[in-house]
Protein backbone atom coordinates (compact mmCIF):
# COMPACT_ATOMS: atom_id res chain seq x y z
CA UNK A 1 0.00 0.00 0.00
CA UNK A 2 1.56 3.28 -1.12
CA UNK A 3 1.03 6.57 0.67
CA UNK A 4 -2.12 7.38 -1.30
CA UNK A 5 -3.59 4.11 -2.56
CA UNK A 6 -5.52 1.25 -1.04
CA UNK A 7 -3.91 -2.21 -1.03
CA UNK A 8 -3.58 -4.10 -4.31
CA UNK A 9 -5.96 -6.84 -3.13
CA UNK A 10 -8.57 -4.44 -1.75
CA UNK A 11 -12.09 -5.34 -2.87
CA UNK A 12 -13.88 -2.50 -4.62
CA UNK A 13 -17.51 -3.51 -4.67
CA UNK A 14 -21.16 -2.61 -4.71
CA UNK A 15 -24.10 -4.42 -3.17
CA UNK A 16 -27.75 -5.26 -3.71
CA UNK A 17 -30.38 -7.52 -2.14
CA UNK A 18 -32.61 -9.96 -3.99
CA UNK A 19 -35.99 -8.63 -2.91
CA UNK A 20 -34.96 -5.04 -3.56
CA UNK A 21 -33.75 -5.46 -7.15
CA UNK A 22 -34.87 -8.73 -8.70
CA UNK A 23 -38.58 -8.28 -9.37
CA UNK A 24 -39.85 -11.34 -11.18
CA UNK A 25 -41.95 -11.94 -8.10
CA UNK A 26 -44.27 -14.38 -9.87
CA UNK A 27 -41.80 -15.72 -12.40
CA UNK A 28 -40.58 -19.28 -12.87
CA UNK A 29 -41.93 -20.89 -9.73
CA UNK A 30 -40.76 -18.39 -7.12
CA UNK A 31 -42.63 -18.73 -3.82
CA UNK A 32 -44.05 -15.86 -1.79
CA UNK A 33 -42.13 -14.13 0.97
CA UNK A 34 -43.13 -12.16 4.03
CA UNK A 35 -42.36 -8.98 2.10
CA UNK A 36 -44.85 -9.92 -0.61
CA UNK A 37 -47.38 -10.26 2.20
CA UNK A 38 -46.52 -6.89 3.75
CA UNK A 39 -46.68 -5.12 0.38
CA UNK A 40 -50.33 -6.19 0.15
CA UNK A 41 -51.18 -4.58 3.48
CA UNK A 42 -52.80 -1.17 3.08
CA UNK A 43 -50.58 1.63 4.35
CA UNK A 44 -47.56 -0.57 5.08
CA UNK A 45 -45.40 0.65 2.20
CA UNK A 46 -44.87 4.23 1.09
CA UNK A 47 -47.16 5.09 -1.79
CA UNK A 48 -48.60 1.61 -1.87
CA UNK A 49 -45.47 0.52 -3.74
CA UNK A 50 -44.52 -3.13 -4.23
CA UNK A 51 -41.59 -5.11 -5.61
CA UNK A 52 -43.34 -7.21 -8.26
CA UNK A 53 -41.00 -5.73 -10.88
CA UNK A 54 -38.69 -3.39 -8.95
CA UNK A 55 -35.38 -2.93 -10.82
CA UNK A 56 -36.15 -6.06 -12.89
CA UNK A 57 -32.69 -7.49 -12.24
CA UNK A 58 -34.14 -10.98 -12.67
CA UNK A 59 -34.60 -10.30 -16.38
CA UNK A 60 -31.90 -7.63 -16.85
CA UNK A 61 -29.05 -9.26 -14.93
CA UNK A 62 -26.83 -9.50 -18.03
CA UNK A 63 -27.22 -5.77 -18.68
CA UNK A 64 -26.42 -5.04 -15.05
CA UNK A 65 -23.35 -7.27 -14.97
CA UNK A 66 -22.08 -5.50 -18.10
CA UNK A 67 -22.48 -2.18 -16.31
CA UNK A 68 -20.71 -3.54 -13.23
CA UNK A 69 -17.84 -4.69 -15.43
CA UNK A 70 -17.51 -1.27 -17.06
CA UNK A 71 -17.59 0.28 -13.61
CA UNK A 72 -14.56 -1.84 -12.73
CA UNK A 73 -16.00 -3.71 -9.75
CA UNK A 74 -13.90 -6.61 -8.56
CA UNK A 75 -16.55 -7.69 -6.05
CA UNK A 76 -20.34 -7.76 -6.14
CA UNK A 77 -22.33 -8.54 -3.03
CA UNK A 78 -25.83 -9.87 -3.63
CA UNK A 79 -28.31 -12.03 -1.78
CA UNK A 80 -30.09 -15.18 -2.80
CA UNK A 81 -33.88 -15.26 -2.69
CA UNK A 82 -34.76 -18.12 -0.35
CA UNK A 83 -38.34 -18.40 -1.77
CA UNK A 84 -37.02 -18.37 -5.34
CA UNK A 85 -34.83 -21.37 -4.54
CA UNK A 86 -37.17 -23.16 -2.10
CA UNK A 87 -40.69 -21.83 -2.77
CA UNK A 88 -42.02 -23.27 0.50
CA UNK A 89 -38.80 -22.66 2.42
CA UNK A 90 -38.15 -26.40 2.73
CA UNK A 91 -38.70 -29.43 0.52
CA UNK A 92 -38.09 -29.62 -3.20
CA UNK A 93 -35.96 -26.85 -4.75
CA UNK A 94 -37.09 -24.79 -7.72
CA UNK A 95 -34.83 -25.66 -10.70
CA UNK A 96 -35.50 -22.33 -12.41
CA UNK A 97 -34.47 -20.39 -9.31
CA UNK A 98 -31.20 -22.27 -8.95
CA UNK A 99 -30.56 -21.85 -12.68
CA UNK A 100 -30.94 -18.08 -12.34
CA UNK A 101 -28.19 -17.91 -9.75
CA UNK A 102 -26.03 -20.23 -11.85
CA UNK A 103 -26.30 -17.74 -14.70
CA UNK A 104 -25.64 -14.75 -12.47
CA UNK A 105 -22.57 -16.28 -10.80
CA UNK A 106 -21.19 -17.47 -14.14
CA UNK A 107 -21.80 -14.05 -15.67
CA UNK A 108 -20.00 -12.29 -12.83
CA UNK A 109 -17.00 -14.60 -13.07
CA UNK A 110 -16.82 -14.14 -16.84
CA UNK A 111 -16.78 -10.39 -16.20
CA UNK A 112 -13.90 -10.75 -13.72
CA UNK A 113 -16.11 -9.91 -10.73
CA UNK A 114 -15.93 -12.01 -7.57
CA UNK A 115 -19.35 -12.95 -6.15
CA UNK A 116 -19.97 -12.30 -2.45
CA UNK A 117 -23.17 -14.15 -1.58
CA UNK A 118 -25.51 -13.30 1.29
CA UNK A 119 -27.82 -16.16 2.21
CA UNK A 120 -30.52 -14.12 3.91
CA UNK A 121 -31.42 -10.50 3.26
CA UNK A 122 -34.85 -10.43 4.88
CA UNK A 123 -37.13 -12.28 2.41
CA UNK A 124 -38.27 -15.20 4.59
CA UNK A 125 -40.49 -17.66 2.68
CA UNK A 126 -44.09 -17.00 3.62
CA UNK A 127 -44.79 -20.66 4.31
CA UNK A 128 -42.11 -20.64 7.00
CA UNK A 129 -43.69 -17.59 8.60
CA UNK A 130 -46.93 -19.53 8.78
CA UNK A 131 -44.99 -22.23 10.64
CA UNK A 132 -43.81 -19.73 13.23
CA UNK A 133 -40.97 -18.03 11.37
CA UNK A 134 -38.16 -16.73 13.56
CA UNK A 135 -40.15 -17.45 16.70
CA UNK A 136 -39.89 -21.18 15.89
CA UNK A 137 -36.57 -22.70 16.94
CA UNK A 138 -36.82 -25.03 13.93
CA UNK A 139 -35.96 -22.05 11.71
CA UNK A 140 -32.29 -22.77 12.38
CA UNK A 141 -32.65 -26.21 10.80
CA UNK A 142 -34.66 -24.86 7.88
CA UNK A 143 -31.95 -22.28 7.26
CA UNK A 144 -29.18 -24.89 7.50
CA UNK A 145 -30.89 -27.08 4.89
CA UNK A 146 -31.23 -24.09 2.57
CA UNK A 147 -27.58 -23.13 3.12
CA UNK A 148 -26.44 -26.67 2.39
CA UNK A 149 -28.43 -26.75 -0.84
CA UNK A 150 -27.00 -23.54 -2.25
CA UNK A 151 -23.45 -24.27 -1.07
CA UNK A 152 -23.52 -27.59 -2.93
CA UNK A 153 -24.90 -25.88 -6.01
CA UNK A 154 -22.78 -22.71 -6.09
CA UNK A 155 -19.82 -23.53 -3.86
CA UNK A 156 -17.65 -24.70 -6.77
CA UNK A 157 -17.65 -21.07 -7.96
CA UNK A 158 -18.50 -19.02 -4.85
CA UNK A 159 -15.87 -18.70 -2.12
CA UNK A 160 -17.21 -15.77 -0.05
CA UNK A 161 -20.43 -16.15 1.94
CA UNK A 162 -22.41 -14.10 4.44
CA UNK A 163 -25.19 -15.72 6.44
CA UNK A 164 -27.44 -12.91 7.71
CA UNK A 165 -27.73 -9.27 6.76
CA UNK A 166 -28.51 -6.85 9.59
CA UNK A 167 -30.24 -9.20 12.01
CA UNK A 168 -30.90 -6.18 14.23
CA UNK A 169 -33.21 -4.83 11.53
CA UNK A 170 -35.08 -7.86 10.27
CA UNK A 171 -35.64 -9.05 13.84
CA UNK A 172 -36.29 -5.65 15.45
CA UNK A 173 -38.15 -3.82 12.70
CA UNK A 174 -39.97 -7.00 11.72
CA UNK A 175 -40.88 -8.34 15.16
CA UNK A 176 -40.75 -5.49 17.68
CA UNK A 177 -41.77 -2.17 16.16
CA UNK A 178 -43.62 -3.72 13.20
CA UNK A 179 -42.22 -1.39 10.54
CA UNK A 180 -40.81 -4.17 8.37
CA UNK A 181 -42.09 -7.58 7.34
CA UNK A 182 -43.78 -9.49 8.78
CA UNK A 183 -45.05 -6.37 10.58
CA UNK A 184 -45.27 -7.77 14.11
CA UNK A 185 -45.09 -6.00 17.45
CA UNK A 186 -43.91 -8.75 19.76
CA UNK A 187 -42.96 -8.30 23.38
CA UNK A 188 -39.29 -7.70 24.20
CA UNK A 189 -38.93 -11.32 25.29
CA UNK A 190 -40.45 -12.67 22.08
CA UNK A 191 -38.26 -10.39 19.99
CA UNK A 192 -35.14 -11.59 21.82
CA UNK A 193 -36.22 -15.19 21.27
CA UNK A 194 -36.41 -14.46 17.53
CA UNK A 195 -32.94 -12.92 17.78
CA UNK A 196 -31.55 -16.04 19.46
CA UNK A 197 -33.05 -18.26 16.78
CA UNK A 198 -31.57 -16.02 14.08
CA UNK A 199 -28.13 -16.38 15.65
CA UNK A 200 -28.62 -20.15 15.83
CA UNK A 201 -29.51 -20.07 12.14
CA UNK A 202 -26.30 -18.17 11.46
CA UNK A 203 -24.22 -20.80 13.26
CA UNK A 204 -26.00 -23.70 11.60
CA UNK A 205 -25.57 -21.93 8.26
CA UNK A 206 -21.82 -21.55 8.81
CA UNK A 207 -21.54 -25.25 9.58
CA UNK A 208 -23.64 -26.22 6.57
CA UNK A 209 -21.72 -24.11 4.07
CA UNK A 210 -18.36 -25.38 5.31
CA UNK A 211 -19.53 -29.00 5.12
CA UNK A 212 -21.26 -28.76 1.74
CA UNK A 213 -19.06 -26.41 -0.29
CA UNK A 214 -16.89 -28.20 -2.86
CA UNK A 215 -14.12 -25.65 -2.26
CA UNK A 216 -12.86 -23.92 0.89
CA UNK A 217 -15.27 -21.17 1.92
CA UNK A 218 -14.75 -17.85 3.66
CA UNK A 219 -17.77 -17.05 5.81
CA UNK A 220 -18.98 -14.14 7.93
CA UNK A 221 -22.12 -12.17 8.63
CA UNK A 222 -23.10 -8.53 8.19
CA UNK A 223 -24.67 -6.82 11.22
CA UNK A 224 -25.20 -3.09 11.51
CA UNK A 225 -22.11 -1.50 13.06
CA UNK A 226 -23.60 1.36 15.13
CA UNK A 227 -20.32 3.33 15.34
CA UNK A 228 -19.77 5.73 18.21
CA UNK A 229 -17.62 8.77 17.48
CA UNK A 230 -15.67 10.59 20.17
CA UNK A 231 -16.71 14.20 20.52
CA UNK A 232 -13.06 15.28 20.79
CA UNK A 233 -9.54 13.89 20.62
CA UNK A 234 -9.36 13.63 24.38
CA UNK A 235 -8.61 10.25 25.92
CA UNK A 236 -11.77 10.58 27.99
CA UNK A 237 -14.05 11.03 25.00
CA UNK A 238 -12.34 8.24 23.05
CA UNK A 239 -12.78 5.87 25.96
CA UNK A 240 -16.41 6.94 26.35
CA UNK A 241 -17.12 6.31 22.64
CA UNK A 242 -15.50 2.87 22.81
CA UNK A 243 -17.43 2.02 25.96
CA UNK A 244 -20.72 3.10 24.40
CA UNK A 245 -20.13 1.17 21.17
CA UNK A 246 -19.61 -2.00 23.19
CA UNK A 247 -22.61 -1.38 25.45
CA UNK A 248 -26.21 -2.58 25.51
CA UNK A 249 -27.97 0.40 27.04
CA UNK A 250 -31.61 0.28 25.90
CA UNK A 251 -34.22 -2.52 25.97
CA UNK A 252 -34.33 -2.87 22.20
CA UNK A 253 -32.39 -4.23 19.21
CA UNK A 254 -30.23 -1.20 18.39
CA UNK A 255 -26.72 -2.25 19.37
CA UNK A 256 -23.84 -4.33 18.00
CA UNK A 257 -22.62 -6.48 20.86
CA UNK A 258 -25.81 -8.41 21.66
CA UNK A 259 -25.58 -9.78 18.13
CA UNK A 260 -21.84 -9.96 17.53
CA UNK A 261 -20.54 -11.14 20.92
CA UNK A 262 -22.27 -14.55 20.74
CA UNK A 263 -20.98 -15.07 17.19
CA UNK A 264 -17.42 -13.89 17.72
CA UNK A 265 -16.81 -14.25 21.47
CA UNK A 266 -19.09 -17.18 22.29
CA UNK A 267 -21.30 -15.49 24.88
CA UNK A 268 -23.93 -12.81 25.30
CA UNK A 269 -22.65 -9.54 26.80
CA UNK A 270 -23.13 -9.30 30.55
CA UNK A 271 -24.67 -5.82 30.47
CA UNK A 272 -27.27 -7.03 27.98
CA UNK A 273 -28.17 -10.03 30.13
CA UNK A 274 -28.54 -7.76 33.15
CA UNK A 275 -30.63 -5.22 31.24
CA UNK A 276 -32.95 -7.74 29.60
CA UNK A 277 -33.30 -9.85 32.74
CA UNK A 278 -36.23 -12.26 32.50
CA UNK A 279 -36.74 -11.30 28.85
CA UNK A 280 -33.35 -12.67 27.83
CA UNK A 281 -33.67 -15.84 25.73
CA UNK A 282 -33.32 -19.28 27.28
CA UNK A 283 -30.01 -20.65 26.03
CA UNK A 284 -29.98 -24.41 25.69
CA UNK A 285 -26.89 -26.56 26.09
CA UNK A 286 -24.73 -26.30 22.99
CA UNK A 287 -26.44 -23.20 21.57
CA UNK A 288 -23.50 -20.86 22.01
CA UNK A 289 -21.09 -23.41 20.57
CA UNK A 290 -23.25 -23.52 17.43
CA UNK A 291 -23.68 -19.74 17.25
CA UNK A 292 -19.91 -19.19 17.59
CA UNK A 293 -18.95 -21.60 14.81
CA UNK A 294 -15.65 -20.21 13.47
CA UNK A 295 -15.96 -17.41 10.93
CA UNK A 296 -13.37 -15.73 8.74
CA UNK A 297 -14.37 -12.07 8.68
CA UNK A 298 -16.85 -9.53 10.02
CA UNK A 299 -19.05 -7.51 7.70
CA UNK A 300 -20.18 -4.12 8.94
CA UNK A 301 -23.04 -2.11 7.45
CA UNK A 302 -22.32 1.50 8.36
CA UNK A 303 -24.33 4.52 7.25
CA UNK A 304 -23.97 6.92 10.19
CA UNK A 305 -22.60 7.26 13.69
CA UNK A 306 -23.51 9.02 16.91
CA UNK A 307 -21.19 11.39 18.78
CA UNK A 308 -20.25 10.51 22.37
CA UNK A 309 -18.47 12.39 25.15
CA UNK A 310 -17.61 11.65 28.76
CA UNK A 311 -20.40 13.36 30.68
CA UNK A 312 -20.19 15.27 33.91
CA UNK A 313 -21.37 12.17 35.78
CA UNK A 314 -18.52 10.14 34.32
CA UNK A 315 -20.84 8.16 32.07
CA UNK A 316 -20.86 8.32 28.26
CA UNK A 317 -23.49 10.63 26.85
CA UNK A 318 -24.72 11.37 23.35
CA UNK A 319 -23.90 14.78 21.89
CA UNK A 320 -26.81 15.91 19.69
CA UNK A 321 -26.01 17.13 16.21
CA UNK A 322 -26.46 20.92 15.98
CA UNK A 323 -29.28 22.49 13.97
CA UNK A 324 -28.55 22.46 10.26
CA UNK A 325 -26.21 19.46 10.49
CA UNK A 326 -25.82 17.77 7.06
CA UNK A 327 -28.29 14.96 6.39
CA UNK A 328 -28.95 12.63 3.48
CA UNK A 329 -32.18 12.28 1.53
CA UNK A 330 -33.21 9.75 4.18
CA UNK A 331 -32.50 12.39 6.87
CA UNK A 332 -29.57 10.37 8.20
CA UNK A 333 -26.70 12.50 9.56
CA UNK A 334 -23.55 12.60 7.43
CA UNK A 335 -20.77 11.38 9.71
CA UNK A 336 -17.78 10.16 7.65
CA UNK A 337 -15.74 9.41 10.79
CA UNK A 338 -18.03 6.41 11.27
CA UNK A 339 -15.86 4.55 8.75
CA UNK A 340 -12.82 5.15 10.93
CA UNK A 341 -14.13 4.57 14.44
CA UNK A 342 -16.60 1.80 13.57
CA UNK A 343 -14.03 -0.59 12.05
CA UNK A 344 -11.38 0.46 14.59
CA UNK A 345 -13.49 -0.29 17.66
CA UNK A 346 -14.96 -3.46 16.11
CA UNK A 347 -11.50 -4.84 15.33
CA UNK A 348 -10.22 -4.02 18.81
CA UNK A 349 -13.01 -6.15 20.28
CA UNK A 350 -13.35 -8.98 17.77
CA UNK A 351 -9.94 -9.28 16.06
CA UNK A 352 -11.44 -10.28 12.70
CA UNK A 353 -10.70 -8.91 9.22
CA UNK A 354 -13.43 -6.48 8.23
CA UNK A 355 -15.44 -5.75 5.12
CA UNK A 356 -17.57 -2.63 4.89
CA UNK A 357 -20.50 -4.56 3.47
CA UNK A 358 -22.77 -1.52 3.05
CA UNK A 359 -22.19 2.23 3.03
CA UNK A 360 -23.98 4.86 1.01
CA UNK A 361 -26.75 7.41 0.97
CA UNK A 362 -30.07 8.28 -0.56
CA UNK A 363 -30.14 11.36 -2.78
CA UNK A 364 -32.98 13.08 -4.58
CA UNK A 365 -31.75 11.97 -8.02
CA UNK A 366 -33.42 12.53 -11.38
CA UNK A 367 -32.28 12.79 -15.02
CA UNK A 368 -31.35 16.32 -15.97
CA UNK A 369 -32.09 18.01 -19.29
CA UNK A 370 -28.79 16.64 -20.58
CA UNK A 371 -30.13 13.12 -19.84
CA UNK A 372 -27.50 12.56 -17.18
CA UNK A 373 -28.02 12.07 -13.47
CA UNK A 374 -25.90 14.52 -11.48
CA UNK A 375 -25.36 13.44 -7.86
CA UNK A 376 -22.47 15.49 -6.45
CA UNK A 377 -23.60 14.81 -2.89
CA UNK A 378 -22.98 11.09 -3.39
CA UNK A 379 -19.49 11.75 -4.76
CA UNK A 380 -18.69 13.98 -1.80
CA UNK A 381 -20.16 11.43 0.66
CA UNK A 382 -18.09 8.53 -0.72
CA UNK A 383 -14.96 10.68 -0.85
CA UNK A 384 -15.21 11.64 2.80
CA UNK A 385 -16.01 8.11 3.94
CA UNK A 386 -13.25 6.46 1.94
CA UNK A 387 -10.73 8.88 3.41
CA UNK A 388 -11.76 7.84 6.91
CA UNK A 389 -11.65 4.17 5.91
CA UNK A 390 -8.14 4.69 4.55
CA UNK A 391 -7.16 6.26 7.86
CA UNK A 392 -8.35 3.13 9.65
CA UNK A 393 -6.27 1.00 7.29
CA UNK A 394 -3.23 3.13 8.00
CA UNK A 395 -3.83 2.59 11.72
CA UNK A 396 -3.61 -1.16 11.22
CA UNK A 397 -7.27 -2.19 10.94
CA UNK A 398 -7.38 -5.13 8.47
CA UNK A 399 -10.10 -3.88 6.13
CA UNK A 400 -10.44 -6.14 3.10
CA UNK A 401 -13.02 -4.30 1.02
CA UNK A 402 -15.73 -1.70 0.57
CA UNK A 403 -19.17 -2.42 -0.93
CA UNK A 404 -21.11 0.67 -1.86
CA UNK A 405 -24.85 0.55 -1.25
CA UNK A 406 -26.21 0.32 -3.75
CA UNK A 407 -25.27 -0.71 -7.25
CA UNK A 408 -28.79 0.06 -8.49
CA UNK A 409 -31.69 2.20 -7.40
CA UNK A 410 -34.16 -0.21 -5.83
CA UNK A 411 -37.13 -0.94 -3.60
CA UNK A 412 -36.24 0.55 -0.21
CA UNK A 413 -38.41 -1.67 1.96
CA UNK A 414 -41.16 0.25 3.81
CA UNK A 415 -40.10 3.44 2.00
CA UNK A 416 -40.85 1.96 -1.40
CA UNK A 417 -39.23 3.82 -4.28
CA UNK A 418 -38.96 7.14 -2.46
CA UNK A 419 -35.26 6.70 -1.72
CA UNK A 420 -32.55 6.29 -4.37
CA UNK A 421 -29.28 4.78 -3.19
CA UNK A 422 -27.86 3.55 -6.50
CA UNK A 423 -24.81 4.35 -8.54
CA UNK A 424 -27.07 3.51 -11.49
CA UNK A 425 -30.38 5.29 -11.94
CA UNK A 426 -33.36 3.06 -12.69
CA UNK A 427 -36.44 4.34 -14.47
CA UNK A 428 -38.97 2.00 -12.89
CA UNK A 429 -41.56 2.58 -15.65
CA UNK A 430 -39.25 1.43 -18.45
CA UNK A 431 -36.40 -0.35 -16.69
CA UNK A 432 -33.88 1.92 -18.40
CA UNK A 433 -30.53 2.22 -16.64
CA UNK A 434 -28.58 5.48 -16.54
CA UNK A 435 -25.18 5.49 -14.82
CA UNK A 436 -25.02 8.51 -12.52
CA UNK A 437 -22.08 10.88 -12.24
CA UNK A 438 -21.09 8.95 -9.10
CA UNK A 439 -20.81 5.78 -11.21
CA UNK A 440 -18.29 7.41 -13.53
CA UNK A 441 -16.41 8.89 -10.59
CA UNK A 442 -16.37 5.60 -8.65
CA UNK A 443 -14.91 3.98 -11.77
CA UNK A 444 -12.00 6.42 -11.46
CA UNK A 445 -11.64 5.61 -7.78
CA UNK A 446 -11.44 1.90 -8.53
CA UNK A 447 -9.04 2.32 -11.45
CA UNK A 448 -6.72 4.46 -9.31
CA UNK A 449 -6.97 2.12 -6.27
CA UNK A 450 -8.59 4.91 -4.33
CA UNK A 451 -6.30 7.76 -5.32
CA UNK A 452 -9.14 9.69 -6.97
CA UNK A 453 -10.87 9.89 -3.59
CA UNK A 454 -7.78 10.42 -1.45
CA UNK A 455 -6.18 13.26 -3.40
CA UNK A 456 -7.68 16.63 -4.25
CA UNK A 457 -11.29 17.54 -3.50
CA UNK A 458 -14.42 15.71 -4.46
CA UNK A 459 -15.29 18.53 -6.85
CA UNK A 460 -11.84 18.30 -8.45
CA UNK A 461 -12.15 14.53 -8.71
CA UNK A 462 -15.42 15.03 -10.55
CA UNK A 463 -14.15 17.76 -12.87
CA UNK A 464 -13.98 15.32 -15.79
CA UNK A 465 -16.94 15.17 -18.16
CA UNK A 466 -18.17 12.32 -20.32
CA UNK A 467 -19.42 13.17 -23.79
CA UNK A 468 -22.83 12.03 -24.97
CA UNK A 469 -21.39 9.27 -27.16
CA UNK A 470 -19.54 7.67 -24.22
CA UNK A 471 -22.56 8.03 -21.95
CA UNK A 472 -24.73 6.33 -24.57
CA UNK A 473 -22.22 3.50 -24.90
CA UNK A 474 -22.61 2.76 -21.20
CA UNK A 475 -26.34 2.22 -21.61
CA UNK A 476 -26.00 -1.47 -22.34
CA UNK A 477 -29.12 -3.18 -23.60
CA UNK A 478 -30.17 -6.77 -23.16
CA UNK A 479 -33.29 -8.70 -24.17
CA UNK A 480 -36.12 -8.56 -21.66
ABEGO torsion letter per residue (X at the ends): XBAABBBAABBBBBBBBAAAAAEGAABGGBBBBAAAAAAABBGABBGGBBAAAEAGAAAAAAAAAAAAAAAGBABBBBBBBAAAABAAGBEBBBAAAAAAAAAAAAAAAAAGBBBBBBABBGBBBAAAAAAGEAABAAAAAAAAAAAAAAAAAAAAABABBBABBGAAAAAAAAAAAGABOAGBBBBAAAAAAAAAAAAAAAAAAAAAAAAABABBBBBBBBBBAGBBBBABABAAAAAAAAAAAABBABBBABBAAAAAAAAAAGBBBAAAAAAAEAABBBBBBGAAAAAABBBABBBBBBABBBBBBBBAAGBBBBBBBBBGBBBBAAGBBBBAAAAAAAAAAAAAAAGBBBBBABBEBBBBBBBBAAGBBBBAAAAAAAAAAAAAAAAAAAAGBBBABBBBOBABBBBBEAAEAABBABABBBBAAAGBBBBBAAAAAAAAAAAAGGAAAABEBAAAAAABBBBAAAAAAABBBBBX
